[in-house]
Each structure stands twice: as structure tokens, then as C-alpha cells.
Amino acid sequence: MASLPQWKRYGLVLGSLVIALLPWLVLPFDTLSVGFFLLEFALLLAYAIPPFRLKGRRTWALFADAAYAYAIPAVLAAHTFFLAGARQDNPVFLGSLFVWQLALGIRHFLNHLALDRTNDIRSGTPTLAVHKGNRYINGLIRHVVLPVELVGFLAYLLVMSGYLHLLILTVSGVLLLSSSFHTVLTIGRGYPLLTYRFSKTQVDSLYQDILPLVLITYLVLADWRFCLLFLVHVILFFGMEASAFTLRVMAWPGMMLLHGSRHQVNESVSNSIVGASESVYPPAKSDTESVTRAKRPERVNIALVNINKAKYTETFVHRLLSRLPYNVYYLYGDELPQFDDDDRHFLSNRLSLQSLAQFLEVVLRLEKNHLLKNSIASYLQAKHIRLVLAEFGPVGNAMVPITKDLGIPLVVCFHGYDAFNKETLRRCGPQYAALFREATRIIGVSETMLDRLHELGAPRDKLVHLPAFVDLELFSYTDQSIAAPRFLAVGRFAETKSPHLTLLAFQQVARVIPQATLTMIGKGGGGEPRLRSDTSTLRPIQSTGFLHRKSW
């Protein structure tokens, strides 16, 4: 409005006030209603306009916003219905409603501060989340705000049950049914009961989806003419989603018949990505010992997230783990991790229960992998994880929504293909903007990679150069000044390792130092035919051929 002429600004404000008051040309009101009106408008003005400007005061902003946006309108609506029904106000009902809505408003306001923290830091806005951090906000909601909100809501249901019999049992039953899978996970895995994410939670789904339908159903049972209201509600708040939901449920039996074959296809695709010998499923116990360490209570807990576990070529990950001064919980199995540090699937190791989770996501209109993400989030909170380290950019993409929801710092490490491979950038590049915005630090293993990440949009102040880890203690020093010029290259003969570029580089060396030699050692990766061709045509390189050995 700041860019509008003054007369337009006054016109908009006065017009909005008139529209706000129009319903009360028909609805009943009394002195208390007028008092609610005055308090509502006073808080609106005090929140936004100097010299009060409560928006800029951390504590006052919480209560003022929650009061005028949630609590006062809710109580005014309830009071109006009591007047319309010619009944005396029920002070317990109004009190419980006020407490519930005030706490709900404070929680949603804190959610907004947490989710918008990155933008507030960039703009220099001194919010509570900027000052205290998202971890503090998450703890404040879990330990103070949410318990008060739930007590207020329970009191509201108890009072409402005096008007609508068995309401509390109906709502509780529907809630237990919709959250049954997550409840089983919580109990079975020992997750905290009050885990919390800043985006829409199960509690919000109860308020926004379940409770309205239950209340309107009670009205329909009392008077069939409320069927029209029920229909309008479904169209207004569900719209086309209702049709899509019906089609998905009808198609589910056929999808279940194909589940076994689809699972096999998915497994083969996963194996083709990570290597035929490194399945995304848990490796043997002897393999996991290299990435599992005893946890020490005095150390800080962090989570390392990777696609693979104990993959033989990722020495830069395994050797690093032994040097980190933290308790490291290793999550793996895909870009969005499937298994925890104890090799347990985050949903269940039984494919039937994984299928059940997918079915519930369809029935309850949840996003894909909603239950999996919830389980991962609960695990991170149960283990008191203070930082998440994502190995490779696509893994960082998958973890951004979870770490942002929990207020846990995210550090992502790029290793090569995730910054240069065209197909990977086509698939994952559009999500890098959010990753670069939300990540606390972005690690590149070379200066060239840092430049590339900056070209892709990563801010310079977040970039860190950290070369891939090599344990130098494995190599004792010897004087090589009088030795023949011999070079050793170790790496898979795969496109991602570009062994032909090593040959081209050595060609330039051989032109200057003809007696130089190059020995290449690596497991097959599909690049051997090209190497044979190159070594037979490049001059002055002379090849002695390929020697295949199972052990050396």
C-alpha cells in the first residue's frame, strides 16, 4: 500500500472495515461483541503502526498476532452463536476456546519465524528465530506451546461433548485411525511422543481436515438439510483433490498386484546407480563395522546421510568418520535415507508394511514419503541430532525439508558428479536453489568445484574448500628424488572417473620425459575398451596391455 496515493490507502482501510462489519447487519450483537470488535481493531493497529509497532517486539508480537488472528475472532464467533441461539455464554467453553486458539496462533507464528529465518537473516530482520535459532524455537513449541494448545483443545472437546454426545470419542477414534502407522512407529522405536516439525503436522490435519468433517456430520445427522453445507465444504476445501483421491483409491488394488515386480525393477535400477555390488539394502555386518563406532555420551550427536553404506570406493567418507569428534549416526539407502544407524528400515523391513504406508498416504491424501520423512524426523529428534552432514548434492536436496522443519543445521558436501553431470543437474539442479539457501555450509572438494557451485547459485560466504579425505599416516615418507619417474593412478575405469583424461595428461608428460611410466589400477567400470583404444593410438605412449588379477 505504500506505493498507493493517500486517498486510495484510506479508501482501502475504510472499505475493509465496512466489509468486516456487514455481517452484523444480520447477526446479533451486544456490548461484549462491541468490546471484542474494539480489541480486535486496536491490536491490529498496535501490531503494525508506530509508535507501538508490536511487530518489532519479539514477545508482544507473538501474543498480539495470535490474539487478533486466532483467539478473538474464534471467541467472537462462539459468542455470536450463543446470542443467535438465545443462550447464555458458557464461560468454560469460551475460555477453553480462547486458550486453544491463542496457543495455536502462537505456534503458527513461531512456525512462520522458523521457516522464514533464512530470509530474515538476509534482510536483517531481528526476529526471535534469528536471535535464538530454530532449534530453540522447536524446543519452545514442543515443551511449552504445544502442550498448552493440546490441553486447551482437549478442554474444548470435553465441553463440546456436552452439546454433541460422544464427540471426543469420535474425534479420538478418527485421529487414532489416521495416525495409527506413525503411532506404531513411535512406540516401537521409542520416539518422543511430542516430536515436531514446522510445516503441517498431524495436529494441524486434525484441526483442518478431520474436525470440520466430524462436526458437519453431526449436523447432517441432526438435520438432513445440512447435506448441502457438507457438499459445499468438500468442494471448497478439497476440490479436485477429492476426484483424484477417489481415482487413486480405485486404482490401488491393481497397483498392489504390480508391487512385487515394481519392487524388483526399482531394486535393479538402484543397483545400476550405486553399482551392482553395492545394493541399497543393508550390507553384511563385517562391512558395516568400518562405518559404525561406539557412541560416547559426552560427545555431540550428528547424522551423516549417504546413498551407500560401506561402499568400497568411498574411502573419503569412511576414513573421515574415524576422525570426527562426534557421535555419528549413519543414515543411508537412497537420496532420502531408508535405513538408520542400526540397519533398520525407517518404516519397516517388511515390504507388506511399506506397502501399507504407501496405501495410507493415498487414503489420507499425504505427500509422497510423508510417513518415511516423519519417521526420519522423529529419529533425528530421538537421537538429539545437532547437525546433519549430507554426502552429495542430491542427498542434501532430499534432507532440506526435514532439517528445515526441525531447525537442525545442514551441511552438504559435493564430490563431483553432483556439480558437473548434465543428467544429475537436469534432475536435481532446480532444487539446488533451496539447498543453497537453507544449508549452513556447502563443501566442495576442489577450488574448481567451488567455482562451479558458485555458478550454480551457491553464495560465496557459505562455500568451504575441504579436499577429499586421505589418511596420510598410511603412507610413510621416502625420498623419491633419485627414483625413476613412475606414476600410479588408482580408480574405477568408469566414465565418472574419466580415466581417458589421465591418459591424455600422461601423454603430455611422456613427451617431455619419455622414460616416465604410468600404472593404472582399478575395478571394471565400463571404460576399458576406450582405454585399450587410446593406449594403442596415443603417441608417444607405449602400452604393455591389461593384466587382470582378482587379488594383488
C-alpha positions as CSV (number, residue, x, y, z in Angstrom):
1,M,0.0,0.0,0.0
2,A,3.0,2.3,0.5
3,S,3.1,2.9,-3.3
4,L,-0.5,4.0,-3.5
5,P,-1.8,7.6,-3.2
6,Q,-3.1,8.5,0.2
7,W,-6.7,8.7,-0.7
8,K,-6.5,5.1,-2.0
9,R,-4.9,3.9,1.2
10,Y,-7.7,5.5,3.3
11,G,-10.3,4.1,0.9
12,L,-8.9,0.5,1.2
13,V,-8.8,0.7,5.0
14,L,-12.3,2.1,5.4
15,G,-13.7,-0.3,2.7
16,S,-12.2,-3.3,4.6
17,L,-13.7,-2.1,7.8
18,V,-17.2,-1.8,6.2
19,I,-16.9,-5.3,4.7
20,A,-15.9,-6.6,8.1
21,L,-18.9,-5.1,9.8
22,L,-21.5,-6.0,7.2
23,P,-22.4,-9.5,8.6
24,W,-23.6,-7.8,11.8
25,L,-26.4,-6.1,9.9
26,V,-28.0,-9.6,10.2
27,L,-26.1,-11.2,13.1
28,P,-27.0,-10.4,16.7
29,F,-24.5,-8.5,18.8
30,D,-24.3,-6.9,22.3
31,T,-21.9,-4.8,24.4
32,L,-19.4,-7.7,24.7
33,S,-19.4,-8.1,20.9
34,V,-18.6,-4.4,20.5
35,G,-15.8,-4.9,23.0
36,F,-14.3,-7.8,21.0
37,F,-14.5,-5.6,17.9
38,L,-12.7,-2.7,19.5
39,L,-10.0,-5.0,20.9
40,E,-9.5,-6.7,17.5
41,F,-9.0,-3.4,15.7
42,A,-6.8,-2.0,18.5
43,L,-4.5,-5.0,18.3
44,L,-4.4,-4.8,14.5
45,L,-3.3,-1.1,14.7
46,A,-0.9,-1.6,17.6
47,Y,0.7,-4.5,15.8
48,A,1.5,-2.6,12.6
49,I,1.6,1.2,13.3
50,P,4.2,3.3,15.2
51,P,4.8,4.2,17.9
52,F,3.5,0.9,19.2
53,R,4.6,-1.3,16.3
54,L,4.3,-4.6,18.3
55,K,5.5,-6.5,15.3
56,G,9.0,-5.4,16.1
57,R,8.8,-6.6,19.7
58,R,9.5,-10.3,20.0
59,T,7.3,-11.3,22.9
60,W,4.5,-8.8,22.3
61,A,4.4,-9.8,18.6
62,L,3.7,-13.4,19.5
63,F,0.6,-12.7,21.7
64,A,-0.7,-9.8,19.6
65,D,-0.7,-11.7,16.4
66,A,-2.2,-14.9,17.9
67,A,-4.9,-12.8,19.7
68,Y,-6.2,-10.8,16.7
69,A,-5.7,-13.6,14.1
70,Y,-7.0,-16.6,16.0
71,A,-8.3,-16.2,19.6
72,I,-10.5,-13.1,19.4
73,P,-12.3,-14.0,16.1
74,A,-12.9,-17.5,17.4
75,V,-14.4,-16.3,20.7
76,L,-16.4,-13.6,18.9
77,A,-17.9,-16.2,16.6
78,A,-18.8,-18.5,19.5
79,H,-20.3,-15.6,21.5
80,T,-22.4,-14.7,18.4
81,F,-23.8,-18.2,18.1
82,F,-24.8,-18.2,21.8
83,L,-26.7,-15.0,21.1
84,A,-28.3,-16.4,18.0
85,G,-29.4,-19.4,20.0
86,A,-30.8,-17.2,22.8
87,R,-28.5,-19.0,25.3
88,Q,-26.2,-17.7,28.0
89,D,-22.5,-17.8,27.2
90,N,-20.7,-20.8,28.5
91,P,-17.6,-19.2,30.1
92,V,-15.7,-22.6,30.3
93,F,-16.3,-23.1,26.6
94,L,-15.2,-19.6,25.7
95,G,-12.2,-19.9,28.0
96,S,-11.0,-23.2,26.5
97,L,-11.6,-22.0,23.0
98,F,-9.5,-18.8,23.7
99,V,-6.6,-20.8,25.2
100,W,-6.6,-23.3,22.4
101,Q,-6.7,-20.7,19.7
102,L,-4.2,-18.4,21.3
103,A,-1.6,-21.2,21.7
104,L,-2.4,-22.4,18.1
105,G,-1.8,-18.8,16.9
106,I,1.5,-18.6,18.8
107,R,2.7,-21.9,17.4
108,H,1.8,-20.9,13.8
109,F,3.6,-17.6,14.3
110,L,6.7,-19.4,15.6
111,N,6.5,-21.7,12.6
112,H,6.5,-18.8,10.3
113,L,9.5,-17.2,12.0
114,A,11.4,-20.5,11.8
115,L,10.6,-21.2,8.1
116,D,11.3,-17.6,7.1
117,R,14.5,-17.4,9.2
118,T,16.9,-17.5,6.2
119,N,15.1,-14.6,4.5
120,D,15.0,-12.6,7.8
121,I,18.8,-13.1,8.2
122,R,19.3,-11.8,4.7
123,S,17.1,-8.8,5.2
124,G,18.4,-8.1,8.7
125,T,15.1,-8.5,10.5
126,P,15.7,-9.2,14.2
127,T,13.1,-11.9,14.8
128,L,13.1,-14.4,17.7
129,A,14.3,-17.2,15.3
130,V,17.2,-15.0,14.1
131,H,18.2,-14.2,17.7
132,K,17.8,-17.6,19.3
133,G,17.9,-20.1,16.3
134,N,15.4,-22.6,15.0
135,R,16.5,-25.3,17.5
136,Y,15.4,-23.0,20.3
137,I,12.0,-22.4,18.5
138,N,11.5,-26.1,18.0
139,G,12.1,-26.8,21.7
140,L,9.9,-23.9,22.8
141,I,7.0,-25.3,20.8
142,R,7.5,-28.9,21.9
143,H,7.9,-28.2,25.6
144,V,5.7,-25.2,26.2
145,V,3.3,-24.0,23.4
146,L,2.1,-27.4,22.0
147,P,1.3,-28.9,25.5
148,V,-0.8,-25.8,26.4
149,E,-2.5,-26.0,23.0
150,L,-3.4,-29.6,23.4
151,V,-4.8,-29.0,26.9
152,G,-6.9,-26.2,25.6
153,F,-8.2,-28.4,22.7
154,L,-9.0,-31.3,25.0
155,A,-10.9,-28.9,27.3
156,Y,-12.8,-27.6,24.2
157,L,-13.7,-31.1,23.1
158,L,-14.9,-32.0,26.6
159,V,-17.2,-29.0,26.8
160,M,-18.4,-29.6,23.2
161,S,-19.3,-33.2,24.1
162,G,-21.9,-31.8,26.5
163,Y,-23.7,-30.5,23.3
164,L,-22.7,-33.3,20.9
165,H,-22.6,-36.6,22.7
166,L,-19.6,-38.9,22.1
167,L,-17.8,-36.1,20.1
168,I,-14.5,-36.6,22.0
169,L,-14.6,-40.4,21.3
170,T,-15.4,-39.8,17.6
171,V,-12.6,-37.4,17.1
172,S,-10.2,-39.5,19.1
173,G,-11.1,-42.6,17.1
174,V,-10.6,-40.9,13.7
175,L,-7.3,-39.4,14.9
176,L,-6.0,-42.8,16.1
177,L,-7.0,-44.4,12.8
178,S,-5.4,-41.7,10.7
179,S,-2.2,-41.7,12.8
180,S,-2.0,-45.4,13.6
181,F,1.0,-46.2,11.5
182,H,3.0,-43.3,12.9
183,T,1.8,-44.2,16.4
184,V,3.1,-47.8,16.0
185,L,6.5,-46.4,14.8
186,T,6.7,-44.0,17.7
187,I,6.0,-46.7,20.3
188,G,8.1,-49.4,18.6
189,R,11.1,-47.3,18.0
190,G,10.9,-45.3,21.3
191,Y,10.5,-42.0,19.5
192,P,9.5,-38.9,21.7
193,L,5.7,-38.5,21.8
194,L,5.9,-34.8,21.0
195,T,8.2,-34.8,18.0
196,Y,7.6,-31.6,16.0
197,R,8.0,-30.2,12.5
198,F,7.5,-26.6,11.5
199,S,5.3,-27.5,8.5
200,K,1.8,-29.0,8.7
201,T,1.7,-31.6,11.4
202,Q,-0.8,-34.4,12.4
203,V,-2.4,-32.0,14.9
204,D,-3.0,-29.4,12.1
205,S,-4.5,-32.1,9.9
206,L,-6.9,-32.9,12.8
207,Y,-8.0,-29.3,13.1
208,Q,-8.2,-28.6,9.4
209,D,-9.4,-31.8,7.8
210,I,-10.8,-34.2,10.4
211,L,-12.7,-32.0,13.0
212,P,-14.7,-29.9,10.5
213,L,-15.9,-33.1,8.7
214,V,-16.9,-34.6,12.1
215,L,-18.8,-31.6,13.2
216,I,-20.7,-31.2,9.9
217,T,-21.5,-34.9,10.0
218,Y,-23.1,-34.3,13.4
219,L,-25.2,-31.5,11.8
220,V,-26.3,-33.7,8.9
221,L,-27.4,-36.4,11.4
222,A,-29.5,-33.8,13.2
223,D,-31.0,-32.2,10.1
224,W,-30.6,-33.6,6.6
225,R,-30.7,-30.1,5.1
226,F,-27.1,-29.7,6.3
227,C,-26.1,-32.1,3.5
228,L,-25.8,-29.0,1.3
229,L,-23.3,-27.5,3.7
230,F,-21.4,-30.8,3.7
231,L,-21.2,-30.8,-0.1
232,V,-20.1,-27.1,-0.2
233,H,-17.4,-27.8,2.4
234,V,-16.0,-30.8,0.4
235,I,-15.9,-28.8,-2.9
236,L,-14.5,-25.7,-1.2
237,F,-11.7,-27.3,0.8
238,F,-11.0,-30.5,-1.2
239,G,-12.0,-29.5,-4.7
240,M,-10.4,-31.6,-7.5
241,E,-8.3,-33.4,-4.9
242,A,-11.4,-35.4,-4.0
243,S,-11.8,-36.7,-7.5
244,A,-8.1,-37.5,-7.8
245,F,-8.2,-39.2,-4.4
246,T,-11.1,-41.4,-5.5
247,L,-9.3,-42.5,-8.7
248,R,-6.1,-43.3,-6.7
249,V,-8.0,-45.5,-4.2
250,M,-9.9,-47.3,-7.0
251,A,-6.5,-47.9,-8.8
252,W,-4.8,-49.2,-5.6
253,P,-5.7,-52.9,-5.9
254,G,-4.1,-53.0,-9.4
255,M,-1.0,-51.2,-8.1
256,M,-0.7,-53.7,-5.3
257,L,-0.7,-56.6,-7.8
258,L,2.2,-54.9,-9.6
259,H,4.1,-54.1,-6.4
260,G,6.3,-57.2,-6.3
261,S,7.5,-56.7,-9.9
262,R,7.9,-53.0,-9.4
263,H,10.0,-53.5,-6.3
264,Q,12.3,-55.8,-8.3
265,V,12.6,-53.2,-11.0
266,N,13.3,-50.4,-8.5
267,E,16.0,-52.6,-6.9
268,S,17.7,-53.2,-10.2
269,V,17.6,-49.5,-11.1
270,S,19.0,-48.6,-7.7
271,N,21.8,-51.2,-8.1
272,S,22.6,-49.9,-11.6
273,I,23.1,-46.4,-10.0
274,V,25.2,-47.3,-7.0
275,G,27.0,-50.3,-8.5
276,A,25.9,-53.9,-8.9
277,S,28.0,-55.0,-5.8
278,E,26.7,-52.2,-3.6
279,S,22.9,-52.7,-3.1
280,V,20.9,-50.1,-1.3
281,Y,19.9,-52.8,1.2
282,P,21.9,-53.3,4.4
283,P,25.4,-54.7,3.8
284,A,26.9,-57.6,5.7
285,K,27.8,-57.0,9.3
286,S,31.5,-57.2,8.6
287,D,31.1,-54.4,6.0
288,T,29.2,-52.1,8.4
289,E,31.9,-52.2,11.1
290,S,34.0,-49.8,9.1
291,V,31.3,-47.1,9.4
292,T,30.0,-47.8,12.9
293,R,31.6,-46.6,16.0
294,A,30.7,-46.8,19.7
295,K,28.8,-43.7,20.9
296,R,30.2,-41.7,23.8
297,P,27.7,-39.8,26.0
298,E,30.0,-36.7,26.4
299,R,30.1,-36.2,22.6
300,V,27.6,-34.2,20.4
301,N,25.4,-36.3,18.1
302,I,25.4,-35.7,14.4
303,A,23.9,-37.6,11.5
304,L,25.8,-38.5,8.3
305,V,23.4,-39.2,5.4
306,N,24.7,-41.0,2.3
307,I,23.2,-43.1,-0.5
308,N,25.5,-46.1,0.2
309,K,27.0,-47.7,3.3
310,A,30.4,-49.4,3.3
311,K,30.8,-48.9,-0.5
312,Y,34.4,-49.9,-1.1
313,T,35.2,-46.8,-3.3
314,E,34.0,-44.2,-0.8
315,T,37.2,-44.3,1.4
316,F,36.9,-40.5,1.6
317,V,33.7,-41.0,3.7
318,H,34.8,-43.9,5.8
319,R,38.2,-42.6,6.8
320,L,36.7,-39.2,7.6
321,L,34.3,-40.8,10.1
322,S,37.1,-42.2,12.3
323,R,38.4,-38.6,12.7
324,L,35.2,-36.8,13.5
325,P,35.0,-35.8,17.2
326,Y,31.2,-36.6,17.4
327,N,28.8,-39.5,17.8
328,V,28.0,-40.2,14.2
329,Y,24.6,-41.8,13.2
330,Y,24.9,-43.2,9.7
331,L,21.7,-43.0,7.6
332,Y,21.6,-44.5,4.1
333,G,19.8,-46.4,1.4
334,D,18.8,-43.7,-1.1
335,E,18.9,-40.0,-1.6
336,L,16.2,-39.9,1.0
337,P,17.6,-42.4,3.5
338,Q,15.8,-45.7,4.1
339,F,17.8,-47.2,6.9
340,D,19.0,-46.0,10.3
341,D,22.4,-46.5,12.0
342,D,21.3,-50.0,13.1
343,D,20.3,-51.0,9.6
344,R,16.6,-50.9,10.4
345,H,14.2,-49.5,7.7
346,F,12.6,-46.3,8.9
347,L,9.2,-47.7,8.1
348,S,9.7,-51.5,8.4
349,N,11.9,-54.2,7.0
350,R,8.7,-55.9,5.9
351,L,7.6,-55.0,2.3
352,S,4.0,-55.5,3.3
353,L,4.2,-52.8,5.9
354,Q,6.0,-50.5,3.5
355,S,3.1,-51.0,1.1
356,L,0.6,-50.3,3.9
357,A,2.4,-47.0,4.5
358,Q,2.0,-46.1,0.8
359,F,-1.7,-47.0,0.9
360,L,-2.2,-44.8,3.9
361,E,-0.5,-41.9,2.2
362,V,-3.0,-42.3,-0.7
363,V,-6.1,-42.6,1.6
364,L,-5.1,-39.7,3.9
365,R,-4.1,-37.5,0.9
366,L,-0.5,-37.2,2.2
367,E,2.5,-36.2,0.2
368,K,4.8,-39.0,-1.2
369,N,7.1,-40.4,1.5
370,H,5.3,-38.4,4.2
371,L,5.4,-41.3,6.7
372,L,9.1,-42.0,5.9
373,K,10.0,-38.4,6.4
374,N,8.1,-38.3,9.7
375,S,10.0,-41.3,10.9
376,I,13.3,-39.8,9.9
377,A,12.4,-36.6,11.6
378,S,11.4,-38.4,14.8
379,Y,14.6,-40.4,14.7
380,L,16.7,-37.3,14.5
381,Q,14.9,-35.8,17.5
382,A,15.0,-39.0,19.5
383,K,18.8,-39.2,19.0
384,H,19.2,-35.5,19.8
385,I,21.0,-34.8,16.4
386,R,22.6,-31.4,16.4
387,L,23.8,-31.3,12.8
388,V,23.2,-33.3,9.5
389,L,26.0,-33.9,7.1
390,A,24.7,-34.8,3.6
391,E,27.2,-36.6,1.3
392,F,26.5,-35.5,-2.3
393,G,24.1,-32.8,-3.5
394,P,21.0,-34.9,-4.3
395,V,21.1,-36.2,-0.7
396,G,21.2,-32.6,0.5
397,N,18.1,-31.9,-1.6
398,A,16.2,-34.7,0.0
399,M,17.2,-33.7,3.5
400,V,16.4,-29.9,3.2
401,P,12.6,-30.2,4.1
402,I,13.4,-32.3,7.1
403,T,16.2,-30.3,8.6
404,K,14.4,-27.1,7.9
405,D,11.3,-28.4,9.7
406,L,13.3,-29.5,12.7
407,G,15.6,-26.4,12.9
408,I,18.7,-28.6,12.6
409,P,21.7,-27.2,10.7
410,L,22.5,-28.9,7.4
411,V,26.0,-29.2,5.8
412,V,26.2,-30.7,2.3
413,C,29.4,-32.0,0.6
414,F,29.7,-32.1,-3.2
415,H,32.1,-34.6,-4.6
416,G,31.9,-34.3,-8.4
417,Y,29.0,-35.7,-10.5
418,D,26.5,-33.8,-8.4
419,A,28.1,-30.5,-9.6
420,F,29.0,-31.4,-13.2
421,N,27.0,-34.3,-14.6
422,K,24.4,-33.0,-17.0
423,E,21.7,-35.6,-16.3
424,T,22.1,-35.1,-12.5
425,L,21.9,-31.3,-12.9
426,R,18.8,-31.7,-15.1
427,R,17.1,-33.8,-12.4
428,C,18.4,-32.2,-9.2
429,G,19.6,-28.7,-10.3
430,P,16.3,-26.9,-9.9
431,Q,16.2,-27.9,-6.2
432,Y,19.7,-26.7,-5.6
433,A,18.5,-23.1,-5.1
434,A,16.6,-24.1,-2.0
435,L,19.5,-26.3,-0.8
436,F,22.0,-23.4,-1.2
437,R,19.6,-21.1,0.6
438,E,18.9,-23.4,3.6
439,A,22.3,-25.1,4.0
440,T,24.6,-23.7,6.7
441,R,27.7,-24.7,4.9
442,I,28.4,-26.1,1.4
443,I,31.6,-28.1,1.0
444,G,33.5,-28.6,-2.3
445,V,36.5,-31.0,-2.6
446,S,38.3,-28.7,-5.0
447,E,38.6,-25.0,-5.8
448,T,37.3,-25.7,-9.3
449,M,34.2,-27.3,-7.8
450,L,33.7,-24.2,-5.5
451,D,33.7,-22.0,-8.6
452,R,31.2,-24.4,-10.3
453,L,28.9,-24.3,-7.2
454,H,29.0,-20.5,-7.2
455,E,28.0,-20.5,-10.8
456,L,25.0,-22.8,-9.9
457,G,23.9,-20.2,-7.3
458,A,25.7,-21.1,-4.0
459,P,26.7,-17.9,-2.1
460,R,30.4,-17.5,-1.6
461,D,30.2,-16.9,2.2
462,K,28.8,-20.5,2.6
463,L,31.4,-22.3,0.4
464,V,34.2,-24.2,2.1
465,H,37.1,-25.9,0.4
466,L,37.7,-29.3,2.0
467,P,39.7,-31.8,-0.1
468,A,38.6,-35.4,-0.1
469,F,39.9,-37.1,2.9
470,V,43.2,-39.2,2.6
471,D,44.8,-40.7,5.6
472,L,48.4,-39.7,5.2
473,E,49.5,-41.9,8.0
474,L,49.1,-44.9,5.7
475,F,52.0,-43.6,3.6
476,S,55.4,-43.4,5.2
477,Y,57.8,-40.8,3.7
478,T,60.7,-42.0,1.5
479,D,63.0,-39.9,-0.7
480,Q,61.9,-40.3,-4.3
481,S,64.2,-37.7,-5.8
482,I,66.5,-40.3,-7.5
483,A,63.8,-42.8,-8.4
484,A,62.5,-43.3,-12.0
485,P,59.5,-41.1,-12.9
486,R,56.8,-43.6,-12.2
487,F,53.1,-42.5,-11.8
488,L,50.3,-44.6,-10.2
489,A,46.6,-43.9,-10.8
490,V,44.0,-45.8,-8.7
491,G,40.3,-45.6,-9.5
492,R,37.5,-47.4,-11.3
493,F,37.6,-47.4,-15.1
494,A,34.2,-45.6,-15.2
495,E,33.0,-42.6,-17.0
496,T,32.7,-40.6,-13.8
497,K,36.4,-41.1,-13.1
498,S,37.4,-40.1,-16.6
499,P,40.5,-42.5,-16.9
500,H,41.0,-41.3,-20.5
501,L,41.8,-37.8,-19.2
502,T,44.5,-39.4,-17.0
503,L,46.0,-40.9,-20.2
504,L,45.8,-37.6,-22.1
505,A,47.6,-35.8,-19.2
506,F,50.3,-38.5,-19.1
507,Q,50.7,-38.1,-22.9
508,Q,51.9,-34.6,-22.2
509,V,54.3,-35.8,-19.5
510,A,55.7,-38.6,-21.8
511,R,56.5,-36.0,-24.5
512,V,58.9,-34.3,-22.0
513,I,60.0,-37.3,-20.1
514,P,60.0,-40.4,-22.4
515,Q,61.2,-42.8,-19.7
516,A,58.2,-42.0,-17.4
517,T,55.7,-44.8,-16.7
518,L,52.1,-44.8,-15.7
519,T,50.4,-47.7,-13.9
520,M,46.6,-47.7,-13.6
521,I,44.8,-49.9,-11.1
522,G,41.0,-50.1,-10.8
523,K,37.9,-52.3,-10.8
524,G,36.0,-52.6,-14.1
525,G,33.6,-49.7,-14.8
526,G,32.9,-50.0,-18.5
527,G,35.8,-47.8,-19.7
528,E,38.3,-50.5,-20.5
529,P,37.6,-50.7,-24.3
530,R,38.2,-46.9,-24.7
531,L,41.4,-47.2,-22.7
532,R,42.7,-50.0,-24.9
533,S,41.9,-47.9,-27.9
534,D,43.5,-44.8,-26.5
535,T,46.7,-46.5,-25.4
536,S,47.1,-48.1,-28.8
537,T,46.8,-44.8,-30.7
538,L,48.3,-42.1,-28.4
539,R,51.9,-41.3,-29.0
540,P,54.5,-41.4,-27.5
541,I,52.7,-43.7,-25.1
542,Q,53.5,-47.4,-25.4
543,S,51.1,-49.8,-23.7
544,T,52.1,-53.1,-22.1
545,G,48.5,-54.2,-22.1
546,F,46.0,-55.1,-19.3
547,L,46.7,-57.5,-16.5
548,H,43.6,-59.0,-14.8
549,R,44.0,-60.2,-11.2
550,K,41.4,-61.0,-8.6
551,S,43.8,-60.0,-5.7
552,W,47.1,-58.2,-5.6
